[in-house]
């Protein structure tokens, strides 16, 4: 595998969390895209699945039809129990699932709303230096007029966990501008050990949630808890924003599209072509059309209408502006 630092057999695991509802259909698309991408068989797909329990009022397990499609595309299901988050904070699935994964192989976690568009074994991961997606906006913290600023908030978090705050800063950006501070999109991250990473991720998230810092009194942690904890975990494990050269994750080899209307509105032609190619076979269509956004956007032409609204070379700077226009045109679906 070119440029890839992995385990002894040269492979690693792609990990996603799938459950009943929207995520099971997105996971099927992701599995199909991975099988279509030219990625080596030494990269295997593990689909972590929360099991019924007291933190889930409804059965969270994947339905038989998308499960069969995922398994046919090469996915292996790994059950796990929710002990800390569950339905109250489903983003916590990605934190708890890591503890259930087999040890001995590095992992790349991907949110289900991701397509694989190139061979993942070509990505020059250094799994000893974790990192995560840098395709993000300054969504957290939200600075209040009379509240603490970025430096005070982030320094308090680094101090809480005994981490060196100064070494996390990007001096290319000015003080009190969000990009100066280590911040990722939690839709993609990687490390050599799912259990070591998962243990630290869980400890960090629970500490932030259950023993809140006074500097966070004005801040929302729902849905941001995973994205607040993630940079602290990555920094604590010796990684950072520069651990992987840009252009691979959320670039040449993956696309975290978030929603199908956003995919059609802003992503490259090759992403749309990948989506429509893997969704075309009748055996796939029979399963995916049960999910209304996929039926309407992919199979009934709403995606093409959404795409015609935007110039990909001159997109609005903020994602919210794209969302607002799609909503005005009746093309927003989640």
Residue, then its C-alpha position, 0 to 999 in steps of 0.5 A: x500500500x503506497x505510503x501507508x503506515x499500517x499494521x503488520x498485514x498492511x491493512x486497516x479498518x474503515x469504521x462507520x456507525x449504522x443504525x435504524x433510520x437514515x444512517x442505515x441507508x447512508x451506510x449502504x451507500x458508503x459500503x457500495x462506494x468503498x467497494x467501487x473505489x478500487x481500495x485494496x481488500x486489505x482495507x476492511x469495512x466494519x459497521x458498528x451497530x448499537x444494540x437495544x438497551x435502556x438508553x434506546x427507547x426504540x430498537x436501533x438495529x439496522x433493518x434486514x434489507x439495508x443490512x443485506x446490502x451492506x454485507x453484500x458490499x463487504x461490510x462486517x457488523x460489530x455490535x456494541x452496547x450504549x452505556x453513556x449516550x444512546x438516543x439522548x446524544x446519538x453522536x456519542x455512538x462514534x465514541x462508544x463504538x471504538x471500544x468494541x472494535x478488534x484491536x491490532x489494526x489501525x482504523x479510519x472512522x467515517x460518518x455514514x454521510x460519506x462517499x469513498x471516491x478513490x482508493x483509501x490504501x493510497x492515502x499516506x496515513x501515519x497512524x501513529x500521528x492521528x488527525x481528522x477532517x479539516x473540512x469545517x467551519x467555525x461552529x464552536x465555540x460561539x463567542x458571546x459579547x461579555x463571555x470568554x473568548x476563544x483563547x480563554x475557552x480552549x486554554x481552560x480545556x487544555x489545562x483540564x486535561x494537562x495538555x500544552x495549549x500553546x503548541x496546538x495553535x496555528x500561528x498563521x491565524x490571528x489571536x481570537x480567530x477560530x482557525x488559530x485553534x485546533x478544531x476538526x470535523x468529527x466526520x473523519x478521524x484515524x489512529x493506530x488503536x481504536x481502543x486507545x483512541x476510544x478510551x481517551x475520547x470517552x474519558x474526555x467527552x464525559x469529563x467535559x459533559x459531566x464536570x462542566x468548566x465555568x468557561x463553557x457556561x455560555x456554550x452548547x455541547x449538543x451537538x458539539x461535544x464530540x467536536x470539542x473533545x476530538x482535538x483534545x484527544x488528537x493533540x494528547x495522542x501526538x497528532x495534529x492538523x498537519x499530520x496528513x498532507x491536505x487533499x486526501x480526506x474530504x478531497x481525492x478519496x472521500x467526500x463528507x457530503x452531509x446531506x444529499x441536497x448539499x451533495x448535489x448543490x456543491x460537490x464535484x461532478x465525480x462525486x455525483x457520478x459516483x453516487x448515481x453509478x453505485x445507486x443505479x443497479x435495481x437490487x440497490x434501488x429496491x432498498x434505497x428508494x425506501x428512504x425518501x431523500x434518496x428516492x426523491x433526490x437520486x431517483x426522481x430528479x430533485x438532485x439535478x434540480x438542486x445542482x442547476x441552482x448553483x455554480x460550483x466555481x462560485x459557491x456561497x462562502x457559508x454553508x447556511x446560504x446554500x441550505x437557505x436557497x435549497x429550502x426556498x426552492x423546496x429542495x431541502x431534505x435530511 
